[in-house]
Amino acid sequence: MVGVQPMSARRNGRVYECVLLDINTQYDFCDANGAFPVNDTPSFVSALRRMVAWAKRNYAPVVSSMESHRPLELSDSGYPIHCVDGSCGQRKLEFTLFPTRTNVEVDNTPCVPTDLFQHYQQVIFRKRGDDLLGNPKADRLLTQLRVEEYLLFGAGMDGPVKAAAMALLARAKKVTIIVDACGYWSKANADLALRQLVAKGAQLSTVAELRSRKLDRRHRYDSTNGNRRVNGRNGRALPSGGANSGHPADEKEAADGSPTSGRSRHRNGPLPGMPMNGRIPGSDETSDPDGR
């Protein structure tokens, strides 16, 4: 029939005003007691809270990355051992988790549903290296989504944020870096990274500028099954232990994120007495990892 689009075109035809890329907002990077914290932790976490609040208020879709390493993977890298699979330091900051979210499990294939944002506000990918798009599933989703602008923030500007931005620019995507919501390990290297990204066509902005902006097309996510993980080989949604589980079946969560069975979640940081990547926090450490 004339004027009738194919089913695939109608299903994937939505254009998103913006999609947020939340890069590695994990305890090991964002908490002063973590294994590999950024150098501007207090100001960075404060800006991060405002950034996430804006996203939740505007129902903005979010793609999050979680760095994930095997116990001996970084032993010869020159970096502190961090974000080890199943460790407390690998967990995302609690306030960076959204009510409707899904984990896309890694299996080295590009198979991933492209309509995830019809059901979930936050899609979470694990990655082994700096570049989020080194994960084939994340690459496919971010490349095929029809997005007017990607907004990048997280840890750190002189590493994973730069790598993700460069990869998106190479794919002819519009990229905006929310500068004060990006942590860094080296101020000089972070400034150099920003200059390189601007030269490649990236835009720079701040949380204050972003908060004055309201998205024109709000979207209500229609997930009714709580938080899920996706088996990328066939696109089935499976019950998930949430982004902060060491293993998908570690804990089950209700739709509002509260644990319904399994190990109880410690909302304000690492579980008491549990090691953070091989070291046990001292008994006098009482600071809130979320910066509160």
Backbone as CSV, one residue per row, in Angstrom:
resi,resn,N_x,N_y,N_z,CA_x,CA_y,CA_z,C_x,C_y,C_z
1,MET,0.845,-1.196,0.000,0.000,0.000,0.000,0.876,1.241,0.000
2,VAL,0.449,2.240,-0.716,1.202,3.484,-0.781,1.131,4.197,0.562
3,GLY,2.281,4.682,1.011,2.318,5.460,2.248,2.483,4.629,3.499
4,VAL,2.480,3.294,3.371,2.653,2.425,4.528,4.107,2.004,4.614
5,GLN,4.760,2.299,5.758,6.152,1.938,5.929,6.297,0.483,6.338
6,PRO,7.426,-0.148,6.021,7.669,-1.497,6.519,7.657,-1.520,8.036
7,MET,7.346,-2.702,8.590,7.255,-2.841,10.039,8.538,-2.410,10.724
8,SER,9.719,-2.817,10.174,10.988,-2.489,10.808,11.217,-0.990,10.824
9,ALA,10.809,-0.290,9.786,10.994,1.151,9.740,10.132,1.847,10.771
10,ARG,8.884,1.343,10.957,8.026,1.968,11.957,8.546,1.692,13.363
11,ARG,9.043,0.463,13.588,9.474,0.093,14.928,10.732,0.861,15.340
12,ASN,11.664,1.068,14.412,12.930,1.699,14.732,13.007,3.134,14.235
13,GLY,11.860,3.735,13.929,11.875,5.039,13.298,11.980,6.215,14.240
14,ARG,11.917,5.983,15.555,11.943,7.093,16.477,13.316,7.746,16.513
15,VAL,13.335,9.072,16.510,14.568,9.834,16.629,14.635,10.393,18.042
16,TYR,15.701,10.085,18.767,15.874,10.557,20.139,16.580,11.907,20.130
17,GLU,16.045,12.838,20.892,16.666,14.159,20.967,18.073,14.057,21.534
18,CYS,18.251,13.239,22.546,19.578,12.990,23.081,19.581,11.654,23.810
19,VAL,20.746,11.041,23.888,20.984,9.848,24.696,22.218,10.129,25.536
20,LEU,22.127,9.827,26.833,23.249,10.056,27.728,24.150,8.838,27.762
21,LEU,25.466,9.062,27.744,26.439,7.994,27.947,27.096,8.201,29.303
22,ASP,26.758,7.302,30.200,27.239,7.316,31.580,28.417,6.350,31.662
23,ILE,29.629,6.895,31.730,30.830,6.090,31.594,31.442,5.769,32.963
24,ASN,31.413,4.517,33.359,32.194,3.998,34.495,31.964,4.745,35.810
25,THR,30.718,5.046,36.141,30.449,5.699,37.423,30.354,4.624,38.508
26,GLN,31.513,4.084,38.857,31.646,2.957,39.775,32.441,3.373,41.008
27,TYR,32.266,2.620,42.090,32.906,2.982,43.356,34.421,3.085,43.246
28,ASP,35.065,2.179,42.529,36.520,2.216,42.445,37.043,3.483,41.810
29,PHE,36.235,4.133,40.962,36.646,5.363,40.302,36.109,6.618,40.991
30,CYS,34.947,6.506,41.606,34.222,7.698,42.061,34.223,7.883,43.572
31,ASP,34.845,6.993,44.303,34.921,7.106,45.754,36.375,7.260,46.162
32,ALA,36.629,8.167,47.104,38.003,8.431,47.529,38.686,7.196,48.087
33,ASN,37.920,6.238,48.605,38.475,5.000,49.142,38.520,3.873,48.121
34,GLY,38.176,4.190,46.875,38.199,3.168,45.838,39.615,2.808,45.434
35,ALA,39.730,1.789,44.595,41.040,1.292,44.192,41.759,2.233,43.228
36,PHE,41.001,3.003,42.436,41.611,3.850,41.400,40.779,5.122,41.225
37,PRO,40.661,5.938,42.276,39.761,7.097,42.204,40.308,8.214,41.322
38,VAL,39.396,8.947,40.709,39.797,10.147,39.972,40.258,11.207,40.966
39,ASN,40.995,12.179,40.480,41.606,13.169,41.377,40.649,14.271,41.815
40,ASP,39.571,14.462,41.101,38.624,15.533,41.431,37.322,14.952,41.977
41,THR,37.437,13.942,42.832,36.256,13.203,43.287,35.147,14.073,43.867
42,PRO,35.400,14.981,44.832,34.283,15.728,45.443,33.485,16.556,44.433
43,SER,34.178,17.349,43.619,33.461,18.190,42.654,32.821,17.357,41.559
44,PHE,33.498,16.293,41.164,32.966,15.421,40.116,31.674,14.746,40.571
45,VAL,31.653,14.166,41.772,30.466,13.459,42.254,29.306,14.433,42.455
46,SER,29.609,15.656,42.904,28.556,16.654,43.062,27.906,16.982,41.718
47,ALA,28.731,17.208,40.700,28.192,17.471,39.354,27.467,16.247,38.809
48,LEU,27.982,15.071,39.122,27.355,13.834,38.663,25.949,13.684,39.221
49,ARG,25.760,14.028,40.496,24.427,13.949,41.099,23.446,14.865,40.358
50,ARG,23.874,16.071,40.044,22.986,17.002,39.336,22.686,16.510,37.925
51,MET,23.678,15.908,37.303,23.504,15.370,35.952,22.462,14.257,35.949
52,VAL,22.582,13.322,36.884,21.646,12.201,36.955,20.246,12.687,37.311
53,ALA,20.152,13.675,38.202,18.845,14.223,38.573,18.153,14.822,37.351
54,TRP,18.919,15.521,36.507,18.338,16.096,35.284,17.829,14.989,34.366
55,ALA,18.614,13.925,34.227,18.215,12.820,33.352,16.939,12.157,33.842
56,LYS,16.834,11.956,35.149,15.636,11.317,35.694,14.424,12.226,35.555
57,ARG,14.617,13.513,35.747,13.499,14.456,35.642,12.981,14.562,34.211
58,ASN,13.870,14.434,33.241,13.492,14.579,31.834,13.276,13.243,31.120
59,TYR,13.347,12.119,31.864,13.146,10.797,31.280,14.090,10.543,30.111
60,ALA,15.313,11.055,30.223,16.287,10.891,29.140,16.805,9.461,29.099
61,PRO,16.920,8.863,27.930,17.486,7.511,27.831,18.982,7.531,28.137
62,VAL,19.465,6.479,28.800,20.852,6.431,29.272,21.478,5.092,28.893
63,VAL,22.674,5.166,28.328,23.512,3.978,28.144,24.661,4.087,29.140
64,SER,24.823,3.074,29.987,25.866,3.084,31.007,26.884,1.983,30.732
65,SER,28.142,2.304,31.021,29.189,1.288,30.923,29.688,0.947,32.317
66,MET,30.026,-0.323,32.509,30.649,-0.793,33.745,31.952,-1.495,33.386
67,GLU,33.064,-0.952,33.875,34.338,-1.625,33.631,34.350,-2.931,34.416
68,SER,34.896,-3.967,33.798,34.805,-5.306,34.371,36.094,-6.055,34.061
69,HIS,36.834,-6.440,35.111,38.121,-7.113,34.912,38.185,-8.415,35.684
70,ARG,38.919,-9.356,35.162,39.228,-10.593,35.877,40.293,-10.291,36.937
71,PRO,40.396,-11.118,37.970,41.290,-10.802,39.090,42.733,-10.512,38.707
72,LEU,43.315,-11.221,37.744,44.727,-11.026,37.399,44.911,-10.276,36.081
73,GLU,43.836,-9.738,35.561,43.894,-9.131,34.230,44.780,-7.893,34.184
74,LEU,44.855,-7.137,35.275,45.583,-5.871,35.290,46.921,-5.966,36.015
75,SER,47.366,-7.174,36.347,48.558,-7.318,37.178,49.807,-6.741,36.524
76,ASP,49.892,-6.733,35.193,51.063,-6.213,34.492,50.772,-4.921,33.742
77,SER,49.649,-4.288,34.042,49.245,-3.107,33.272,49.861,-1.813,33.767
78,GLY,50.350,-1.812,35.002,50.847,-0.569,35.589,49.782,0.209,36.322
79,TYR,48.525,-0.217,36.226,47.424,0.422,36.931,47.077,-0.375,38.190
80,PRO,46.508,0.291,39.189,46.017,-0.470,40.345,44.939,-1.458,39.896
81,ILE,44.886,-2.596,40.552,43.840,-3.567,40.237,42.502,-2.984,40.672
82,HIS,41.559,-2.882,39.750,40.284,-2.217,40.029,39.150,-2.885,39.259
83,CYS,37.922,-2.632,39.732,36.707,-3.103,39.062,36.769,-4.597,38.737
84,VAL,37.233,-5.372,39.721,37.296,-6.821,39.549,35.883,-7.393,39.601
85,ASP,35.600,-8.334,38.726,34.272,-8.939,38.658,33.824,-9.404,40.040
86,GLY,32.647,-8.945,40.446,32.057,-9.358,41.704,32.515,-8.577,42.919
87,SER,33.462,-7.645,42.767,33.952,-6.877,43.911,33.018,-5.712,44.209
88,CYS,33.124,-5.203,45.433,32.326,-4.034,45.803,32.722,-2.807,44.982
89,GLY,34.012,-2.681,44.696,34.474,-1.522,43.939,33.962,-1.469,42.523
90,GLN,33.546,-2.621,41.987,33.019,-2.633,40.620,31.604,-2.057,40.550
91,ARG,30.912,-2.006,41.661,29.506,-1.593,41.642,29.339,-0.128,41.217
92,LYS,28.222,0.125,40.568,27.878,1.506,40.231,27.405,2.245,41.475
93,LEU,27.641,3.553,41.511,27.068,4.379,42.565,25.559,4.211,42.535
94,GLU,24.962,4.057,43.697,23.535,3.748,43.757,22.677,4.797,43.063
95,PHE,23.039,6.072,43.177,22.169,7.101,42.598,22.270,7.154,41.078
96,THR,23.223,6.424,40.480,23.324,6.380,39.019,22.500,5.242,38.416
97,LEU,21.790,4.489,39.255,20.910,3.432,38.771,19.489,3.977,38.613
98,PHE,18.855,3.687,37.488,17.536,4.214,37.177,16.469,3.160,37.476
99,PRO,15.238,3.594,37.739,14.185,2.641,38.141,13.937,1.530,37.126
100,THR,13.942,1.852,35.834,13.766,0.819,34.809,15.078,0.686,34.051
101,ARG,15.715,-0.458,34.187,17.022,-0.662,33.570,17.185,-2.130,33.179
102,THR,18.116,-2.361,32.268,18.426,-3.714,31.845,19.926,-3.853,31.640
103,ASN,20.452,-5.023,31.975,21.856,-5.353,31.717,21.932,-6.173,30.443
104,VAL,22.789,-5.767,29.528,23.014,-6.537,28.310,24.297,-7.332,28.515
105,GLU,24.157,-8.655,28.599,25.299,-9.510,28.907,26.235,-9.649,27.711
106,VAL,27.511,-9.816,28.000,28.539,-9.893,26.963,28.683,-11.332,26.470
107,ASP,28.687,-11.517,25.143,29.011,-12.831,24.584,29.778,-12.702,23.270
108,ASN,30.362,-11.505,23.021,31.204,-11.258,21.846,30.467,-11.391,20.526
109,THR,29.157,-11.189,20.552,28.381,-11.125,19.315,27.657,-9.774,19.289
110,PRO,27.299,-9.284,18.109,26.609,-7.995,18.015,25.105,-8.093,18.191
111,CYS,24.588,-9.259,18.554,23.143,-9.446,18.648,22.584,-8.728,19.866
112,VAL,21.742,-7.758,19.643,21.120,-7.018,20.740,19.820,-6.410,20.221
113,PRO,18.742,-6.438,21.005,17.508,-5.780,20.567,17.748,-4.278,20.393
114,THR,17.210,-3.709,19.349,17.405,-2.282,19.101,16.253,-1.434,19.635
115,ASP,15.281,-2.072,20.295,14.139,-1.322,20.820,14.153,-1.276,22.353
116,LEU,15.329,-1.407,22.959,15.411,-1.472,24.422,14.836,-0.231,25.086
117,PHE,15.006,0.934,24.464,14.520,2.170,25.078,13.002,2.318,24.988
118,GLN,12.349,1.395,24.328,10.892,1.378,24.397,10.422,0.876,25.761
119,HIS,11.304,0.170,26.472,10.915,-0.458,27.728,11.744,0.001,28.923
120,TYR,12.993,0.399,28.683,13.909,0.707,29.784,14.545,2.079,29.578
121,GLN,14.702,2.806,30.674,15.373,4.103,30.572,16.884,3.942,30.548
122,GLN,17.401,2.899,31.172,18.851,2.709,31.280,19.239,1.335,30.747
123,VAL,20.231,1.326,29.855,20.788,0.093,29.310,22.248,0.030,29.741
124,ILE,22.647,-1.071,30.384,23.976,-1.179,30.986,24.792,-2.248,30.277
125,PHE,26.000,-1.861,29.877,26.932,-2.778,29.233,28.192,-2.913,30.087
126,ARG,28.732,-4.122,30.160,30.053,-4.321,30.746,31.101,-4.190,29.650
127,LYS,32.314,-3.797,30.041,33.403,-3.707,29.065,34.719,-4.056,29.745
128,ARG,35.657,-4.582,28.982,36.959,-4.971,29.507,38.010,-3.883,29.331
129,GLY,37.899,-3.082,28.270,38.895,-2.053,27.985,38.328,-0.655,28.136
130,ASP,39.089,0.347,27.667,38.654,1.739,27.792,37.435,2.049,26.925
131,ASP,37.406,1.516,25.717,36.406,1.911,24.723,35.113,1.118,24.899
132,LEU,34.038,1.796,25.241,32.734,1.147,25.361,32.329,0.473,24.061
133,LEU,32.653,1.105,22.931,32.243,0.539,21.646,33.105,-0.648,21.231
134,GLY,34.076,-1.021,22.059,34.772,-2.278,21.868,33.884,-3.460,22.214
135,ASN,32.787,-3.207,22.925,31.759,-4.218,23.168,30.865,-4.264,21.927
136,PRO,30.823,-5.388,21.205,30.066,-5.419,19.940,28.598,-5.049,20.091
137,LYS,28.003,-5.411,21.212,26.587,-5.092,21.411,26.389,-3.590,21.603
138,ALA,27.253,-2.969,22.409,27.160,-1.523,22.601,27.413,-0.796,21.292
139,ASP,28.368,-1.274,20.517,28.674,-0.667,19.218,27.446,-0.698,18.322
140,ARG,26.788,-1.849,18.261,25.621,-1.951,17.377,24.502,-1.023,17.839
141,LEU,24.215,-1.032,19.148,23.114,-0.209,19.637,23.382,1.268,19.409
142,LEU,24.575,1.745,19.794,24.887,3.168,19.688,25.023,3.617,18.246
143,THR,25.432,2.721,17.368,25.576,3.072,15.960,24.222,3.115,15.257
144,GLN,23.326,2.196,15.600,22.059,2.107,14.882,20.965,3.006,15.444
145,LEU,21.104,3.420,16.701,20.099,4.333,17.249,20.070,5.634,16.444
146,ARG,18.877,6.139,16.231,18.730,7.449,15.572,18.705,8.510,16.666
147,VAL,19.841,9.141,16.863,20.032,10.073,17.977,20.563,11.394,17.437
148,GLU,19.943,12.492,17.873,20.424,13.794,17.445,21.721,14.181,18.146
149,GLU,21.909,13.701,19.390,23.084,14.121,20.154,23.361,13.122,21.276
150,TYR,24.626,12.769,21.433,25.070,11.976,22.580,25.723,12.909,23.605
151,LEU,25.279,12.790,24.858,25.847,13.577,25.952,26.706,12.651,26.808
152,LEU,27.997,12.949,26.923,28.922,12.059,27.604,29.361,12.646,28.939
153,PHE,29.447,11.756,29.955,29.960,12.141,31.269,30.451,10.892,31.968
154,GLY,31.251,11.059,33.017,31.700,9.910,33.795,33.185,9.940,34.072
155,ALA,33.769,8.763,34.305,35.170,8.642,34.688,35.906,7.770,33.662
156,GLY,37.011,8.268,33.136,37.486,9.606,33.318,37.723,10.239,31.957
157,MET,37.848,11.552,32.000,37.994,12.330,30.778,39.240,11.933,30.003
158,ASP,40.314,11.620,30.718,41.585,11.278,30.084,41.726,9.781,29.836
159,GLY,40.602,9.098,29.660,40.632,7.662,29.398,39.358,7.197,28.728
160,PRO,38.478,6.527,29.462,37.277,5.943,28.853,36.326,6.956,28.209
161,VAL,36.161,8.144,28.796,35.260,9.128,28.192,35.804,9.567,26.834
162,LYS,37.097,9.856,26.781,37.722,10.231,25.506,37.575,9.117,24.478
163,ALA,37.814,7.874,24.898,37.739,6.745,23.965,36.337,6.597,23.380
164,ALA,35.307,6.705,24.224,33.931,6.590,23.741,33.579,7.736,22.803
165,ALA,34.020,8.951,23.159,33.726,10.110,22.317,34.391,9.987,20.947
166,MET,35.646,9.564,20.931,36.354,9.395,19.664,35.665,8.345,18.792
167,ALA,35.225,7.256,19.401,34.557,6.201,18.637,33.250,6.699,18.027
168,LEU,32.484,7.474,18.779,31.220,8.003,18.249,31.464,9.033,17.151
169,LEU,32.461,9.881,17.336,32.788,10.870,16.305,33.216,10.174,15.016
170,ALA,33.950,9.073,15.146,34.372,8.318,13.960,33.181,7.717,13.227
171,ARG,32.057,7.566,13.935,30.833,7.048,13.342,29.877,8.174,12.949
172,ALA,30.413,9.384,12.874,29.666,10.566,12.416,28.499,10.910,13.331
173,LYS,28.645,10.682,14.636,27.633,11.042,15.615,27.959,12.408,16.223
174,LYS,26.916,13.144,16.600,27.117,14.405,17.301,27.378,14.105,18.773
175,VAL,28.484,14.652,19.291,28.926,14.363,20.653,29.093,15.651,21.437
176,THR,28.522,15.675,22.640,28.719,16.790,23.561,29.272,16.245,24.874
177,ILE,30.359,16.830,25.340,30.987,16.425,26.592,30.499,17.356,27.706
178,ILE,29.934,16.795,28.765,29.538,17.594,29.931,30.775,17.677,30.836
179,VAL,31.540,18.740,30.676,32.916,18.798,31.169,33.008,18.626,32.677
180,ASP,32.169,19.353,33.450,32.312,19.278,34.907,31.744,17.980,35.481
181,ALA,31.058,17.187,34.661,30.565,15.874,35.104,31.486,14.758,34.627
182,CYS,32.729,15.110,34.293,33.739,14.135,33.896,34.898,14.200,34.883
183,GLY,35.182,13.093,35.545,36.345,13.042,36.418,37.612,12.883,35.600
184,TYR,38.754,13.055,36.248,40.035,12.873,35.549,41.100,12.424,36.543
185,TRP,42.089,11.712,36.010,43.252,11.325,36.811,44.378,12.341,36.648
186,SER,44.496,12.926,35.466,45.510,13.943,35.196,44.835,15.142,34.554
187,LYS,44.927,16.299,35.215,44.289,17.505,34.670,44.885,17.863,33.309
188,ALA,46.197,17.737,33.170,46.842,18.079,31.906,46.366,17.160,30.785
189,ASN,46.290,15.856,31.071,45.838,14.913,30.046,44.361,15.112,29.723
190,ALA,43.564,15.481,30.730,42.146,15.733,30.482,41.963,16.959,29.595
191,ASP,42.724,18.027,29.858,42.648,19.230,29.015,43.075,18.915,27.585
192,LEU,44.120,18.107,27.447,44.567,17.722,26.105,43.491,16.904,25.393
193,ALA,42.857,15.997,26.127,41.789,15.184,25.532,40.642,16.062,25.035
194,LEU,40.277,17.060,25.820,39.196,17.962,25.405,39.570,18.730,24.140
195,ARG,40.803,19.206,24.074,41.231,19.932,22.864,41.206,19.010,21.644
196,GLN,41.629,17.774,21.822,41.609,16.825,20.700,40.181,16.531,20.254
197,LEU,39.268,16.386,21.214,37.877,16.091,20.871,37.214,17.269,20.170
198,VAL,37.494,18.479,20.639,36.938,19.673,19.988,37.447,19.766,18.552
199,ALA,38.722,19.448,18.350,39.292,19.481,17.001,38.612,18.462,16.084
200,LYS,38.093,17.385,16.665,37.395,16.364,15.887,35.920,16.685,15.693
201,GLY,35.431,17.753,16.358,34.045,18.155,16.154,33.135,18.033,17.353
202,ALA,33.656,17.618,18.504,32.827,17.510,19.705,32.478,18.887,20.249
203,GLN,31.343,18.973,20.940,30.919,20.192,21.610,31.161,20.035,23.109
204,LEU,31.338,21.160,23.796,31.540,21.150,25.244,30.385,21.876,25.921
205,SER,29.976,21.363,27.075,28.907,21.996,27.837,29.153,21.725,29.315
206,THR,28.266,22.263,30.165,28.356,22.073,31.606,27.005,21.604,32.135
207,VAL,27.007,21.109,33.373,25.756,20.673,33.984,24.797,21.847,34.127
208,ALA,25.302,23.020,34.484,24.445,24.199,34.640,23.733,24.531,33.335
209,GLU,24.443,24.470,32.228,23.818,24.732,30.931,22.794,23.655,30.592
210,LEU,23.114,22.430,30.915,22.204,21.332,30.616,20.921,21.427,31.433
211,ARG,21.030,21.837,32.690,19.850,21.876,33.561,18.846,22.944,33.126
212,SER,19.283,23.892,32.341,18.351,24.888,31.816,17.603,24.380,30.582
213,ARG,17.921,23.196,30.174,17.335,22.609,28.967,16.286,21.579,29.353
214,LYS,15.158,21.612,28.688,14.106,20.623,28.880,13.905,19.874,27.575
215,LEU,13.840,18.565,27.682,13.654,17.771,26.482,12.240,17.949,25.944
216,ASP,12.141,18.093,24.636,10.850,18.343,24.002,9.983,17.101,23.937
217,ARG,10.623,15.944,23.825,9.860,14.712,23.617,10.126,13.760,24.779
218,ARG,9.339,13.873,25.823,9.481,12.968,26.955,8.910,11.600,26.592
219,HIS,9.519,10.602,27.167,9.102,9.229,26.859,8.875,8.467,28.150
220,ARG,7.714,7.833,28.265,7.404,6.993,29.419,7.760,5.548,29.052
221,TYR,8.573,4.925,29.868,9.035,3.571,29.580,7.992,2.578,30.070
222,ASP,7.673,1.599,29.219,6.520,0.748,29.503,6.910,-0.611,30.074
223,SER,8.106,-0.719,30.680,8.492,-1.982,31.303,7.608,-2.251,32.512
224,THR,7.067,-3.443,32.577,6.233,-3.824,33.725,6.832,-5.011,34.469
225,ASN,8.042,-5.397,34.078,8.651,-6.599,34.646,9.864,-6.296,35.513
226,GLY,10.021,-5.066,35.954,11.163,-4.735,36.784,12.434,-4.673,35.961
227,ASN,13.583,-4.847,36.621,14.869,-4.778,35.957,15.217,-6.129,35.368
228,ARG,15.802,-6.112,34.195,16.050,-7.344,33.454,17.470,-7.352,32.913
229,ARG,17.905,-8.533,32.513,19.122,-8.631,31.720,18.744,-9.245,30.382
230,VAL,19.507,-8.942,29.362,19.168,-9.378,28.011,20.172,-10.409,27.547
231,ASN,19.658,-11.532,27.081,20.472,-12.527,26.420,20.569,-12.121,24.959
232,GLY,21.732,-11.617,24.566,21.855,-11.016,23.243,21.709,-11.981,22.088
233,ARG,21.878,-13.271,22.303,21.803,-14.198,21.171,20.402,-14.284,20.590
234,ASN,19.398,-14.161,21.448,18.044,-14.263,20.918,17.148,-13.120,21.362
235,GLY,17.710,-12.173,22.108,16.947,-10.990,22.482,15.988,-11.201,23.616
236,ARG,15.992,-12.392,24.276,15.055,-12.627,25.355,15.458,-11.840,26.590
237,ALA,14.479,-11.308,27.307,14.743,-10.648,28.576,14.637,-11.674,29.684
238,LEU,15.662,-11.715,30.540,15.708,-12.680,31.626,15.752,-11.955,32.949
239,PRO,15.274,-12.577,34.043,15.380,-11.930,35.352,16.829,-11.612,35.661
240,SER,17.050,-10.432,36.245,18.409,-9.978,36.485,18.666,-9.707,37.942
241,GLY,19.950,-9.816,38.334,20.359,-9.433,39.671,20.690,-7.973,39.761
242,GLY,20.528,-7.234,38.678,20.780,-5.803,38.711,22.207,-5.480,38.333
243,ALA,22.469,-4.200,38.050,23.784,-3.768,37.592,24.849,-4.010,38.631
244,ASN,24.497,-4.039,39.905,25.489,-4.143,40.954,25.694,-5.553,41.462
245,SER,25.215,-6.526,40.747,25.447,-7.904,41.148,26.771,-8.376,40.594
246,GLY,27.509,-9.110,41.394,28.721,-9.712,40.877,28.389,-10.733,39.804
247,HIS,27.292,-11.442,39.979,26.802,-12.380,38.981,25.311,-12.112,38.798
248,PRO,24.770,-12.362,37.593,23.380,-12.003,37.324,22.388,-12.573,38.324
249,ALA,22.666,-13.741,38.897,21.697,-14.352,39.798,21.983,-14.055,41.265
250,ASP,22.939,-13.161,41.532,23.323,-12.866,42.916,22.159,-12.382,43.755
251,GLU,21.364,-11.472,43.173,20.225,-10.951,43.904,19.143,-10.592,42.918
252,LYS,17.886,-10.742,43.345,16.758,-10.400,42.491,16.136,-9.130,43.022
253,GLU,15.676,-8.283,42.100,15.148,-7.006,42.501,13.729,-6.815,42.006
254,ALA,12.986,-6.071,42.776,11.653,-5.673,42.335,11.786,-4.520,41.362
255,ALA,10.664,-4.102,40.797,10.697,-3.039,39.791,11.244,-1.739,40.347
256,ASP,11.112,-1.499,41.649,11.609,-0.251,42.222,13.057,-0.366,42.660
257,GLY,13.709,-1.499,42.389,15.111,-1.645,42.710,15.385,-2.230,44.076
258,SER,14.372,-2.529,44.860,14.597,-3.075,46.190,14.776,-4.580,46.115
259,PRO,15.726,-5.148,46.889,15.942,-6.591,46.812,14.748,-7.360,47.358
260,THR,14.371,-8.429,46.661,13.248,-9.238,47.112,13.702,-10.590,47.627
261,SER,14.915,-10.985,47.267,15.457,-12.231,47.780,16.960,-12.200,47.610
262,GLY,17.653,-13.211,48.142,19.098,-13.248,48.011,19.746,-12.298,48.990
263,ARG,21.030,-11.976,48.714,21.804,-11.157,49.635,21.256,-9.732,49.713
264,SER,21.149,-9.197,50.895,20.640,-7.848,51.092,21.619,-6.830,50.530
265,ARG,21.106,-5.819,49.875,21.949,-4.772,49.312,22.294,-3.727,50.366
266,HIS,23.571,-3.325,50.380,24.021,-2.255,51.267,23.935,-0.957,50.491
267,ARG,22.932,-0.167,50.743,22.619,0.975,49.892,23.702,2.036,49.857
268,ASN,24.450,2.212,50.929,25.376,3.331,50.991,26.820,2.951,50.710
269,GLY,27.059,1.828,50.048,28.421,1.526,49.656,28.757,0.071,49.855
270,PRO,30.060,-0.244,49.964,30.482,-1.632,50.081,29.906,-2.298,51.318
271,LEU,29.673,-3.592,51.224,29.160,-4.327,52.362,30.177,-4.313,53.494
272,PRO,29.755,-4.151,54.736,30.682,-4.062,55.850,31.594,-5.286,55.908
273,GLY,32.897,-5.010,56.043,33.869,-6.078,56.205,34.250,-6.789,54.924
274,MET,33.650,-6.368,53.774,33.992,-7.034,52.521,35.159,-6.316,51.869
275,PRO,36.067,-7.045,51.224,37.230,-6.399,50.612,36.832,-5.605,49.391
276,MET,37.490,-4.493,49.179,37.309,-3.721,47.957,38.544,-3.968,47.104
277,ASN,38.403,-4.905,46.139,39.509,-5.288,45.274,40.750,-5.673,46.062
278,GLY,40.556,-6.511,47.065,41.686,-7.087,47.753,42.071,-6.410,49.041
279,ARG,41.430,-5.275,49.404,41.776,-4.641,50.670,40.499,-4.336,51.429
280,ILE,40.522,-4.552,52.713,39.339,-4.341,53.530,39.354,-2.923,54.062
281,PRO,38.303,-2.137,53.800,38.256,-0.784,54.329,38.374,-0.803,55.845
282,GLY,39.110,0.182,56.391,39.301,0.266,57.837,38.014,0.545,58.566
283,SER,37.998,0.169,59.804,36.768,0.341,60.589,36.448,1.798,60.823
284,ASP,37.449,2.707,60.606,37.173,4.127,60.837,36.697,4.821,59.582
285,GLU,36.511,4.078,58.476,36.036,4.700,57.241,34.529,4.718,57.258
286,THR,33.968,5.880,57.453,32.503,5.984,57.563,31.920,6.893,56.503
287,SER,32.737,7.370,55.571,32.224,8.280,54.560,31.296,7.548,53.620
288,ASP,30.330,8.260,53.101,29.350,7.706,52.166,29.977,7.689,50.784
289,PRO,30.094,6.554,50.120,30.703,6.499,48.788,29.959,7.326,47.765
290,ASP,28.694,7.622,47.978,27.960,8.456,47.031,28.264,9.938,47.218
291,GLY,29.058,10.288,48.211,29.418,11.687,48.403,28.473,12.429,49.296
292,ARG,27.526,11.720,49.933,26.570,12.422,50.776,27.191,12.747,52.119
